[in-house]
Amino acid sequence: MPRIFASLLLCVLLTATVHAAEPRAVAGRVADAIEREYFDPARGREIADGLRGSAARGEFDALVHPQELASALTEVLKPRDRHFNVRWQDGADAGPRPGPRPDAARVNFGIRQVQLLPGNVGYLDLRMFADFEFGEPDAPARRAIEAALQLLAHADALLIDLRDNGGGSPAMVGYLASAFVAPGSDIYNTFHSRAGTASEAPAEPFAAPRTALPLYVLVSGRTGSAAEAFAYTLQNARRATVVGEATAGAANPGRPYPVGDGYSVFVSNGTPVSPLTGGNWEGVGVQPDVVVDSARALDVATRQALETLLATGAGDDVRWSLEALAAPADVVHTDVLSAFVGHYGAVQVERVDSALQLRQGRRPPLRLRPLSDTVFFVDGEPTRRVRFERDGDTVRALELLWANGQVARHVRVATDAAPSRD
């Protein structure tokens, strides 16, 4: 019995030794890749030696699951460079794949939404900076961003939403930035690497830049890498107002390098230097001009854009849109709304879910939101309003108002009020 117990104990110890050696070997190969590929040789060697020391002290020995080991290595490396990332993929050498991302077209090259907001404010929700090669004018990613900008070509201000953009291609960063600055502007980052330098300036700038367009860039803690480069460049060129939260602080580009057994490590092989600041945003992020919770960044940026347009002589459509954004939700108590319910000729007003709704024949119903005790705007279309005409406690008529000055008046029918639909 003692002999069997000793044999079992020896097997356990041998197994533990095998598991302990594996994390150290993986950490060593990750360190080798960093020392070999990091853009700053001296710093790369320093980071690699630190990782080897951690492994030699047994800090990773208990991590026998590959994904746990990858996470632990990332956690140790990330403070040294925000792009460091160790990954493990079962049954594969998780190295880079040549060519463009195969799924780029399926996500519309990062272009999630293109919209014209009330007040003629353009909105572009961009989730990645898709790669393309200059010299190929029909490159799908290039044509996609050009199409998005063409749809917004007549907007009076533009919001570019990068709150969920983790980065992408420097080529797209330079090309999109060139759509808002004069040709030849010296604003683009220069990347320094072991091989030399390369500029983010586009080889073929955007053909028709809008150099005076009020521009707002929305950011969050998720905004990283190339998305940060875009915000940083236009902010320091004084061409954009950045709204939201401080970004991720991952400035140094690179790529993943396979290290065997399904592991790979993303190593920064370059670092950007801005001609405007002499530095970059590594570790600190892009600091917004307007600091606000990222969930509110769109509303705040929209309001700022409308205020800017109004200050430069915009019309009632902009003023009405701004007033709708500023309207509190509780201008009119829900109990008071019943006084407006009824038939006004071809128009019917009813209560639905503690709000007013306007119907006109077979047209889709319009939900109304209050601006004052007698004036409402159409939800989602603030350039259309409804004003109720009162005589004491009695509502006599309503007027349909448009920001372009059009008015349609409807007298209330002397019948019972339409039923509410609470």
C-alpha positions as a Markdown table, in Angstrom:
| # | Residue | x | y | z |
|---|---|---|---|---|
| 1 | Met | 0.0 | 0.0 | 0.0 |
| 2 | Pro | 2.8 | 2.5 | 0.9 |
| 3 | Arg | 4.4 | 1.7 | -2.5 |
| 4 | Ile | 1.2 | 2.4 | -4.4 |
| 5 | Phe | 0.7 | 5.6 | -2.6 |
| 6 | Ala | 4.3 | 6.7 | -3.3 |
| 7 | Ser | 3.8 | 5.9 | -7.0 |
| 8 | Leu | 0.6 | 7.9 | -7.2 |
| 9 | Leu | 2.3 | 10.8 | -5.4 |
| 10 | Leu | 5.2 | 10.6 | -7.9 |
| 11 | Cys | 2.7 | 10.7 | -10.8 |
| 12 | Val | 1.0 | 13.8 | -9.3 |
| 13 | Leu | 4.3 | 15.6 | -8.8 |
| 14 | Leu | 5.4 | 14.7 | -12.4 |
| 15 | Thr | 2.1 | 15.9 | -13.8 |
| 16 | Ala | 2.4 | 19.2 | -11.8 |
| 17 | Thr | 6.0 | 19.6 | -13.1 |
| 18 | Val | 4.8 | 19.1 | -16.7 |
| 19 | His | 2.0 | 21.7 | -16.3 |
| 20 | Ala | 4.4 | 24.1 | -14.5 |
| 21 | Ala | 6.9 | 23.9 | -17.4 |
| 22 | Glu | 4.3 | 24.6 | -20.1 |
| 23 | Pro | 3.3 | 28.1 | -18.9 |
| 24 | Arg | 7.0 | 29.0 | -18.5 |
| 25 | Ala | 7.7 | 27.9 | -22.0 |
| 26 | Val | 4.8 | 29.8 | -23.5 |
| 27 | Ala | 5.8 | 32.9 | -21.6 |
| 28 | Gly | 9.4 | 32.5 | -22.8 |
| 29 | Arg | 8.2 | 32.3 | -26.5 |
| 30 | Val | 6.0 | 35.4 | -26.0 |
| 31 | Ala | 9.0 | 37.2 | -24.5 |
| 32 | Asp | 11.2 | 36.2 | -27.5 |
| 33 | Ala | 8.6 | 37.6 | -29.9 |
| 34 | Ile | 8.4 | 40.9 | -28.0 |
| 35 | Glu | 12.2 | 41.2 | -27.9 |
| 36 | Arg | 12.4 | 40.5 | -31.6 |
| 37 | Glu | 9.5 | 42.6 | -33.0 |
| 38 | Tyr | 8.8 | 45.5 | -30.6 |
| 39 | Phe | 9.4 | 48.9 | -32.3 |
| 40 | Asp | 11.9 | 50.1 | -29.6 |
| 41 | Pro | 14.6 | 47.4 | -29.3 |
| 42 | Ala | 15.8 | 48.5 | -25.9 |
| 43 | Arg | 12.3 | 48.8 | -24.4 |
| 44 | Gly | 11.3 | 45.5 | -26.1 |
| 45 | Arg | 14.2 | 43.8 | -24.4 |
| 46 | Glu | 13.3 | 45.3 | -21.0 |
| 47 | Ile | 9.7 | 44.2 | -21.3 |
| 48 | Ala | 10.7 | 40.7 | -22.4 |
| 49 | Asp | 13.2 | 40.3 | -19.5 |
| 50 | Gly | 10.5 | 41.4 | -17.1 |
| 51 | Leu | 8.1 | 38.7 | -18.5 |
| 52 | Arg | 10.8 | 36.1 | -18.3 |
| 53 | Gly | 11.4 | 37.0 | -14.7 |
| 54 | Ser | 7.7 | 36.7 | -13.8 |
| 55 | Ala | 7.7 | 33.2 | -15.4 |
| 56 | Ala | 10.9 | 32.2 | -13.6 |
| 57 | Arg | 9.3 | 33.1 | -10.3 |
| 58 | Gly | 6.4 | 30.8 | -11.0 |
| 59 | Glu | 3.7 | 33.4 | -11.4 |
| 60 | Phe | 2.0 | 31.5 | -14.2 |
| 61 | Asp | 2.7 | 27.9 | -13.0 |
| 62 | Ala | -0.9 | 27.3 | -11.8 |
| 63 | Leu | -2.5 | 28.4 | -15.0 |
| 64 | Val | -2.9 | 25.1 | -16.9 |
| 65 | His | -5.8 | 26.2 | -19.0 |
| 66 | Pro | -4.5 | 27.9 | -22.2 |
| 67 | Gln | -7.1 | 30.7 | -22.2 |
| 68 | Glu | -6.4 | 31.5 | -18.5 |
| 69 | Leu | -2.7 | 31.7 | -19.3 |
| 70 | Ala | -3.3 | 33.9 | -22.3 |
| 71 | Ser | -5.4 | 36.3 | -20.1 |
| 72 | Ala | -2.8 | 36.4 | -17.3 |
| 73 | Leu | 0.1 | 37.1 | -19.8 |
| 74 | Thr | -2.0 | 39.9 | -21.3 |
| 75 | Glu | -2.7 | 41.4 | -17.9 |
| 76 | Val | 1.0 | 41.6 | -17.1 |
| 77 | Leu | 1.9 | 43.1 | -20.5 |
| 78 | Lys | -0.9 | 45.5 | -21.1 |
| 79 | Pro | 0.3 | 48.3 | -18.7 |
| 80 | Arg | 3.6 | 48.4 | -20.7 |
| 81 | Asp | 1.8 | 48.9 | -24.1 |
| 82 | Arg | -2.0 | 49.0 | -24.5 |
| 83 | His | -1.8 | 46.9 | -27.7 |
| 84 | Phe | -0.2 | 43.9 | -26.1 |
| 85 | Asn | -2.6 | 41.0 | -26.3 |
| 86 | Val | -1.9 | 37.2 | -25.9 |
| 87 | Arg | -4.5 | 34.9 | -27.4 |
| 88 | Trp | -4.9 | 31.2 | -27.7 |
| 89 | Gln | -6.9 | 29.4 | -30.4 |
| 90 | Asp | -7.6 | 25.7 | -30.1 |
| 91 | Gly | -6.0 | 23.6 | -32.9 |
| 92 | Ala | -4.5 | 26.5 | -34.7 |
| 93 | Asp | -1.5 | 28.6 | -35.0 |
| 94 | Ala | -3.2 | 31.9 | -34.2 |
| 95 | Gly | -1.0 | 34.0 | -36.5 |
| 96 | Pro | -2.1 | 36.8 | -38.9 |
| 97 | Arg | -3.9 | 36.0 | -42.1 |
| 98 | Pro | -2.7 | 37.6 | -45.3 |
| 99 | Gly | -4.9 | 39.9 | -47.2 |
| 100 | Pro | -8.0 | 41.9 | -46.2 |
| 101 | Arg | -10.3 | 40.8 | -43.4 |
| 102 | Pro | -12.6 | 38.3 | -45.0 |
| 103 | Asp | -15.6 | 39.7 | -43.1 |
| 104 | Ala | -15.1 | 43.4 | -43.9 |
| 105 | Ala | -17.7 | 43.5 | -46.6 |
| 106 | Arg | -20.2 | 41.7 | -44.5 |
| 107 | Val | -20.0 | 44.4 | -41.9 |
| 108 | Asn | -20.2 | 47.1 | -44.6 |
| 109 | Phe | -16.5 | 48.0 | -44.0 |
| 110 | Gly | -17.4 | 49.3 | -40.5 |
| 111 | Ile | -20.1 | 51.7 | -41.7 |
| 112 | Arg | -23.0 | 50.8 | -39.4 |
| 113 | Gln | -25.2 | 53.8 | -39.9 |
| 114 | Val | -25.5 | 56.9 | -42.2 |
| 115 | Gln | -28.3 | 59.3 | -41.2 |
| 116 | Leu | -29.5 | 62.8 | -41.6 |
| 117 | Leu | -30.6 | 64.1 | -38.2 |
| 118 | Pro | -33.1 | 66.9 | -37.7 |
| 119 | Gly | -31.6 | 70.3 | -38.4 |
| 120 | Asn | -29.6 | 68.9 | -41.3 |
| 121 | Val | -27.0 | 67.4 | -39.0 |
| 122 | Gly | -25.2 | 64.4 | -40.6 |
| 123 | Tyr | -24.4 | 61.3 | -38.5 |
| 124 | Leu | -21.9 | 58.5 | -39.4 |
| 125 | Asp | -21.6 | 55.5 | -37.1 |
| 126 | Leu | -18.3 | 54.0 | -38.0 |
| 127 | Arg | -17.3 | 50.7 | -36.2 |
| 128 | Met | -13.9 | 50.1 | -37.9 |
| 129 | Phe | -11.4 | 51.7 | -40.2 |
| 130 | Ala | -11.4 | 49.3 | -43.1 |
| 131 | Asp | -8.2 | 48.7 | -45.1 |
| 132 | Phe | -7.6 | 49.5 | -48.7 |
| 133 | Glu | -4.7 | 50.2 | -51.1 |
| 134 | Phe | -4.2 | 53.6 | -52.7 |
| 135 | Gly | -4.0 | 53.3 | -56.5 |
| 136 | Glu | -7.2 | 51.2 | -56.5 |
| 137 | Pro | -10.0 | 53.7 | -56.9 |
| 138 | Asp | -12.6 | 50.9 | -57.0 |
| 139 | Ala | -11.4 | 49.3 | -53.8 |
| 140 | Pro | -14.6 | 48.3 | -52.0 |
| 141 | Ala | -13.7 | 49.9 | -48.6 |
| 142 | Arg | -12.8 | 53.2 | -50.3 |
| 143 | Arg | -15.9 | 53.3 | -52.4 |
| 144 | Ala | -18.0 | 52.5 | -49.3 |
| 145 | Ile | -16.7 | 55.4 | -47.3 |
| 146 | Glu | -17.0 | 57.7 | -50.3 |
| 147 | Ala | -20.6 | 56.7 | -50.7 |
| 148 | Ala | -21.3 | 57.4 | -47.0 |
| 149 | Leu | -19.7 | 60.9 | -47.3 |
| 150 | Gln | -21.7 | 61.5 | -50.5 |
| 151 | Leu | -25.0 | 60.8 | -48.7 |
| 152 | Leu | -23.9 | 63.4 | -46.2 |
| 153 | Ala | -22.5 | 65.9 | -48.7 |
| 154 | His | -25.2 | 68.5 | -48.0 |
| 155 | Ala | -25.3 | 68.2 | -44.2 |
| 156 | Asp | -24.6 | 71.5 | -42.4 |
| 157 | Ala | -22.7 | 69.7 | -39.6 |
| 158 | Leu | -21.4 | 66.2 | -39.1 |
| 159 | Leu | -21.1 | 63.8 | -36.2 |
| 160 | Ile | -18.7 | 60.9 | -36.6 |
| 161 | Asp | -19.4 | 58.2 | -33.9 |
| 162 | Leu | -16.4 | 56.2 | -32.9 |
| 163 | Arg | -17.6 | 55.1 | -29.5 |
| 164 | Asp | -17.6 | 51.4 | -30.6 |
| 165 | Asn | -14.6 | 51.6 | -33.0 |
| 166 | Gly | -11.6 | 49.7 | -31.9 |
| 167 | Gly | -9.3 | 50.7 | -34.7 |
| 168 | Gly | -8.2 | 49.4 | -38.1 |
| 169 | Ser | -6.2 | 50.7 | -41.0 |
| 170 | Pro | -4.0 | 53.8 | -41.1 |
| 171 | Ala | -4.8 | 54.2 | -44.8 |
| 172 | Met | -8.5 | 54.8 | -44.0 |
| 173 | Val | -7.6 | 57.1 | -41.1 |
| 174 | Gly | -5.6 | 59.4 | -43.4 |
| 175 | Tyr | -8.1 | 59.2 | -46.2 |
| 176 | Leu | -11.1 | 60.0 | -44.0 |
| 177 | Ala | -9.3 | 62.8 | -42.2 |
| 178 | Ser | -8.4 | 64.3 | -45.6 |
| 179 | Ala | -12.1 | 64.8 | -46.3 |
| 180 | Phe | -12.1 | 67.7 | -43.7 |
| 181 | Val | -8.8 | 69.5 | -44.2 |
| 182 | Ala | -7.1 | 71.4 | -47.0 |
| 183 | Pro | -4.9 | 69.4 | -49.3 |
| 184 | Gly | -1.3 | 69.3 | -48.2 |
| 185 | Ser | -2.1 | 70.0 | -44.6 |
| 186 | Asp | 0.8 | 68.8 | -42.3 |
| 187 | Ile | -1.3 | 67.1 | -39.7 |
| 188 | Tyr | -0.7 | 63.3 | -40.2 |
| 189 | Asn | 1.1 | 61.0 | -37.9 |
| 190 | Thr | 4.5 | 59.5 | -38.9 |
| 191 | Phe | 5.0 | 55.9 | -37.8 |
| 192 | His | 8.5 | 55.0 | -36.5 |
| 193 | Ser | 9.6 | 51.4 | -36.6 |
| 194 | Arg | 12.8 | 49.4 | -36.7 |
| 195 | Ala | 12.5 | 49.5 | -40.5 |
| 196 | Gly | 12.2 | 53.3 | -40.7 |
| 197 | Thr | 9.3 | 55.7 | -41.0 |
| 198 | Ala | 6.0 | 55.8 | -42.8 |
| 199 | Ser | 3.4 | 58.6 | -43.0 |
| 200 | Glu | -0.4 | 58.3 | -42.4 |
| 201 | Ala | -0.9 | 61.0 | -45.0 |
| 202 | Pro | -3.0 | 59.6 | -47.8 |
| 203 | Ala | -1.3 | 59.0 | -51.1 |
| 204 | Glu | -4.5 | 60.2 | -52.7 |
| 205 | Pro | -6.4 | 62.7 | -50.6 |
| 206 | Phe | -10.2 | 63.0 | -50.7 |
| 207 | Ala | -11.1 | 64.9 | -53.8 |
| 208 | Ala | -13.6 | 67.4 | -52.4 |
| 209 | Pro | -12.7 | 68.2 | -48.7 |
| 210 | Arg | -15.2 | 70.2 | -46.6 |
| 211 | Thr | -12.7 | 72.3 | -44.7 |
| 212 | Ala | -15.3 | 74.5 | -42.8 |
| 213 | Leu | -17.9 | 71.9 | -42.0 |
| 214 | Pro | -18.6 | 71.8 | -38.2 |
| 215 | Leu | -17.3 | 68.4 | -37.2 |
| 216 | Tyr | -17.8 | 66.4 | -34.0 |
| 217 | Val | -16.1 | 63.1 | -33.1 |
| 218 | Leu | -17.8 | 60.9 | -30.4 |
| 219 | Val | -15.5 | 58.7 | -28.3 |
| 220 | Ser | -15.5 | 56.4 | -25.4 |
| 221 | Gly | -13.2 | 54.1 | -23.4 |
| 222 | Arg | -13.7 | 51.5 | -26.2 |
| 223 | Thr | -12.4 | 53.9 | -28.9 |
| 224 | Gly | -8.9 | 52.5 | -29.7 |
| 225 | Ser | -5.9 | 52.5 | -32.0 |
| 226 | Ala | -6.7 | 53.9 | -35.5 |
| 227 | Ala | -10.0 | 55.4 | -34.2 |
| 228 | Glu | -7.9 | 57.3 | -31.6 |
| 229 | Ala | -5.5 | 58.4 | -34.3 |
| 230 | Phe | -8.4 | 59.9 | -36.3 |
| 231 | Ala | -9.8 | 61.8 | -33.2 |
| 232 | Tyr | -6.4 | 62.9 | -32.0 |
| 233 | Thr | -5.3 | 64.2 | -35.5 |
| 234 | Leu | -8.4 | 66.3 | -36.1 |
| 235 | Gln | -8.7 | 67.5 | -32.6 |
| 236 | Asn | -5.1 | 68.8 | -32.6 |
| 237 | Ala | -5.6 | 70.2 | -36.1 |
| 238 | Arg | -8.5 | 72.2 | -34.6 |
| 239 | Arg | -10.8 | 70.7 | -37.1 |
| 240 | Ala | -13.1 | 68.6 | -34.8 |
| 241 | Thr | -14.6 | 68.8 | -31.4 |
| 242 | Val | -14.2 | 65.5 | -29.5 |
| 243 | Val | -17.1 | 64.6 | -27.3 |
| 244 | Gly | -17.4 | 61.8 | -24.7 |
| 245 | Glu | -14.9 | 59.9 | -22.5 |
| 246 | Ala | -11.2 | 59.5 | -22.6 |
| 247 | Thr | -10.2 | 56.8 | -25.1 |
| 248 | Ala | -8.3 | 53.6 | -24.6 |
| 249 | Gly | -4.8 | 55.0 | -25.0 |
| 250 | Ala | -3.6 | 52.4 | -27.5 |
| 251 | Ala | -1.4 | 54.3 | -29.9 |
| 252 | Asn | 1.2 | 51.9 | -31.1 |
| 253 | Pro | 0.2 | 49.8 | -34.1 |
| 254 | Gly | 1.4 | 46.3 | -34.8 |
| 255 | Arg | 0.1 | 42.8 | -35.5 |
| 256 | Pro | -0.2 | 39.3 | -33.9 |
| 257 | Tyr | 2.8 | 37.0 | -34.1 |
| 258 | Pro | 2.3 | 33.2 | -33.6 |
| 259 | Val | 4.5 | 31.6 | -30.9 |
| 260 | Gly | 3.3 | 28.0 | -31.2 |
| 261 | Asp | 0.8 | 25.7 | -29.6 |
| 262 | Gly | -2.1 | 27.9 | -30.7 |
| 263 | Tyr | -0.8 | 31.0 | -28.9 |
| 264 | Ser | -0.1 | 34.4 | -30.5 |
| 265 | Val | 0.9 | 37.8 | -29.1 |
| 266 | Phe | 0.0 | 41.2 | -30.6 |
| 267 | Val | 3.2 | 43.2 | -30.6 |
| 268 | Ser | 3.5 | 46.9 | -31.5 |
| 269 | Asn | 6.0 | 47.2 | -34.3 |
| 270 | Gly | 5.6 | 51.0 | -34.7 |
| 271 | Thr | 4.7 | 54.2 | -32.9 |
| 272 | Pro | 3.1 | 57.3 | -34.2 |
| 273 | Val | 4.4 | 60.8 | -33.8 |
| 274 | Ser | 2.1 | 63.8 | -34.5 |
| 275 | Pro | 3.7 | 66.8 | -36.2 |
| 276 | Leu | 1.2 | 68.9 | -34.2 |
| 277 | Thr | 2.1 | 67.7 | -30.7 |
| 278 | Gly | 5.4 | 65.9 | -31.2 |
| 279 | Gly | 3.9 | 62.9 | -29.4 |
| 280 | Asn | 0.9 | 60.6 | -29.3 |
| 281 | Trp | -1.8 | 59.3 | -26.9 |
| 282 | Glu | -0.3 | 56.0 | -25.7 |
| 283 | Gly | -1.3 | 55.2 | -22.2 |
| 284 | Val | -3.3 | 58.4 | -21.7 |
| 285 | Gly | -5.9 | 58.3 | -24.4 |
| 286 | Val | -7.5 | 61.2 | -26.4 |
| 287 | Gln | -8.9 | 63.6 | -23.9 |
| 288 | Pro | -12.3 | 65.0 | -25.0 |
| 289 | Asp | -12.9 | 68.7 | -25.5 |
| 290 | Val | -16.4 | 68.1 | -24.0 |
| 291 | Val | -16.3 | 65.5 | -21.2 |
| 292 | Val | -19.6 | 63.6 | -20.9 |
| 293 | Asp | -20.7 | 60.1 | -20.2 |
| 294 | Ser | -20.3 | 58.3 | -23.5 |
| 295 | Ala | -24.0 | 57.2 | -23.4 |
| 296 | Arg | -24.9 | 60.9 | -23.6 |
| 297 | Ala | -22.3 | 61.9 | -26.2 |
| 298 | Leu | -24.7 | 61.8 | -29.2 |
| 299 | Asp | -27.3 | 64.1 | -27.6 |
| 300 | Val | -24.6 | 66.5 | -26.3 |
| 301 | Ala | -22.8 | 66.6 | -29.7 |
| 302 | Thr | -26.1 | 67.1 | -31.6 |
| 303 | Arg | -27.0 | 70.0 | -29.3 |
| 304 | Gln | -23.6 | 71.6 | -29.8 |
| 305 | Ala | -23.9 | 71.2 | -33.6 |
| 306 | Leu | -27.3 | 72.8 | -33.6 |
| 307 | Glu | -26.2 | 75.7 | -31.4 |
| 308 | Thr | -23.2 | 76.3 | -33.7 |
| 309 | Leu | -25.5 | 76.3 | -36.8 |
| 310 | Leu | -28.0 | 78.6 | -35.1 |
| 311 | Ala | -25.2 | 81.0 | -34.2 |
| 312 | Thr | -24.3 | 81.3 | -37.8 |
| 313 | Gly | -27.7 | 82.2 | -39.1 |
| 314 | Ala | -29.6 | 78.8 | -39.5 |
| 315 | Gly | -33.3 | 78.9 | -39.8 |
| 316 | Asp | -36.3 | 77.7 | -37.8 |
| 317 | Asp | -35.7 | 74.0 | -38.6 |
| 318 | Val | -32.5 | 74.2 | -36.6 |
| 319 | Arg | -34.1 | 76.3 | -33.8 |
| 320 | Trp | -37.0 | 73.9 | -33.5 |
| 321 | Ser | -34.7 | 70.9 | -33.5 |
| 322 | Leu | -32.7 | 72.4 | -30.7 |
| 323 | Glu | -35.8 | 73.3 | -28.7 |
| 324 | Ala | -37.0 | 69.7 | -29.0 |
| 325 | Leu | -33.7 | 68.4 | -27.7 |
| 326 | Ala | -33.9 | 70.7 | -24.7 |
| 327 | Ala | -37.6 | 70.0 | -23.9 |
| 328 | Pro | -38.1 | 68.3 | -20.5 |
| 329 | Ala | -40.3 | 65.2 | -20.5 |
| 330 | Asp | -42.8 | 66.4 | -17.9 |
| 331 | Val | -43.9 | 69.8 | -19.4 |
| 332 | Val | -47.6 | 68.7 | -19.3 |
| 333 | His | -49.0 | 66.4 | -16.6 |
| 334 | Thr | -50.5 | 63.3 | -18.1 |
| 335 | Asp | -53.9 | 64.1 | -16.5 |
| 336 | Val | -54.1 | 67.3 | -18.4 |
| 337 | Leu | -53.6 | 65.6 | -21.8 |
| 338 | Ser | -57.2 | 64.3 | -21.8 |
| 339 | Ala | -58.4 | 67.8 | -22.6 |
| 340 | Phe | -56.7 | 67.6 | -26.0 |
| 341 | Val | -58.3 | 64.3 | -26.9 |
| 342 | Gly | -60.9 | 64.5 | -29.7 |
| 343 | His | -61.7 | 64.9 | -33.3 |
| 344 | Tyr | -60.5 | 68.0 | -35.2 |
| 345 | Gly | -62.1 | 67.6 | -38.7 |
| 346 | Ala | -59.9 | 65.0 | -40.5 |
| 347 | Val | -57.5 | 64.9 | -37.6 |
| 348 | Gln | -57.9 | 62.8 | -34.5 |
| 349 | Val | -56.0 | 63.2 | -31.3 |
| 350 | Glu | -55.9 | 60.3 | -28.7 |
| 351 | Arg | -54.0 | 59.3 | -25.6 |
| 352 | Val | -51.8 | 56.2 | -25.9 |
| 353 | Asp | -49.5 | 55.1 | -23.1 |
| 354 | Ser | -49.7 | 58.4 | -21.2 |
| 355 | Ala | -48.9 | 60.5 | -24.4 |
| 356 | Leu | -50.8 | 62.1 | -27.2 |
| 357 | Gln | -51.0 | 60.6 | -30.6 |
| 358 | Leu | -52.2 | 62.3 | -33.8 |
| 359 | Arg | -54.0 | 60.3 | -36.5 |
| 360 | Gln | -55.0 | 61.6 | -40.0 |
| 361 | Gly | -56.8 | 59.1 | -42.2 |
| 362 | Arg | -54.8 | 56.0 | -43.0 |
| 363 | Arg | -51.4 | 57.7 | -42.5 |
| 364 | Pro | -49.1 | 56.3 | -39.8 |
| 365 | Pro | -49.9 | 57.8 | -36.4 |
| 366 | Leu | -47.6 | 60.5 | -35.0 |
| 367 | Arg | -46.6 | 60.4 | -31.4 |
| 368 | Leu | -46.5 | 63.9 | -29.8 |
| 369 | Arg | -44.1 | 65.2 | -27.2 |
| 370 | Pro | -44.7 | 68.4 | -25.3 |
| 371 | Leu | -42.8 | 71.6 | -25.6 |
| 372 | Ser | -45.2 | 73.7 | -23.5 |
| 373 | Asp | -48.7 | 73.4 | -22.1 |
| 374 | Thr | -50.2 | 73.8 | -25.6 |
| 375 | Val | -47.4 | 73.1 | -28.1 |
| 376 | Phe | -46.2 | 69.7 | -29.0 |
| 377 | Phe | -43.7 | 68.4 | -31.6 |
| 378 | Val | -43.7 | 65.2 | -33.6 |
| 379 | Asp | -41.5 | 62.6 | -32.0 |
| 380 | Gly | -38.5 | 62.0 | -34.3 |
| 381 | Glu | -39.4 | 65.0 | -36.5 |
| 382 | Pro | -39.1 | 68.2 | -34.4 |
| 383 | Thr | -39.6 | 70.4 | -37.5 |
| 384 | Arg | -43.3 | 69.5 | -37.3 |
| 385 | Arg | -45.4 | 70.8 | -34.4 |
| 386 | Val | -49.0 | 70.8 | -33.2 |
| 387 | Arg | -50.4 | 73.9 | -31.3 |
| 388 | Phe | -53.7 | 73.6 | -29.5 |
| 389 | Glu | -55.9 | 76.7 | -29.3 |
| 390 | Arg | -57.7 | 77.1 | -26.0 |
| 391 | Asp | -60.6 | 79.2 | -24.8 |
| 392 | Gly | -60.3 | 78.9 | -21.0 |
| 393 | Asp | -60.6 | 75.3 | -20.2 |
| 394 | Thr | -62.0 | 74.4 | -23.6 |
| 395 | Val | -59.8 | 73.3 | -26.5 |
| 396 | Arg | -61.3 | 74.8 | -29.7 |
| 397 | Ala | -58.9 | 73.9 | -32.5 |
| 398 | Leu | -55.4 | 72.8 | -33.4 |
| 399 | Glu | -52.8 | 74.0 | -35.8 |
| 400 | Leu | -50.3 | 71.8 | -37.7 |
| 401 | Leu | -47.1 | 73.8 | -38.0 |
| 402 | Trp | -44.0 | 73.2 | -40.2 |
| 403 | Ala | -40.7 | 74.9 | -39.7 |
| 404 | Asn | -40.8 | 76.2 | -43.3 |
| 405 | Gly | -43.8 | 78.4 | -42.3 |
| 406 | Gln | -46.7 | 76.2 | -43.5 |
| 407 | Val | -49.8 | 76.1 | -41.2 |
| 408 | Ala | -52.9 | 74.0 | -41.3 |
| 409 | Arg | -55.8 | 74.7 | -38.9 |
| 410 | His | -58.4 | 72.2 | -37.8 |
| 411 | Val | -61.5 | 73.1 | -35.7 |
| 412 | Arg | -62.5 | 70.6 | -33.0 |
| 413 | Val | -65.8 | 68.7 | -33.8 |
| 414 | Ala | -68.5 | 69.2 | -31.2 |
| 415 | Thr | -68.7 | 65.5 | -30.3 |
| 416 | Asp | -67.5 | 63.3 | -27.5 |
| 417 | Ala | -63.8 | 63.1 | -27.1 |
| 418 | Ala | -62.0 | 60.2 | -28.6 |
| 419 | Pro | -61.3 | 57.4 | -26.1 |
| 420 | Ser | -57.9 | 57.1 | -24.5 |
| 421 | Arg | -55.8 | 54.0 | -25.0 |
| 422 | Asp | -53.9 | 53.7 | -21.7 |
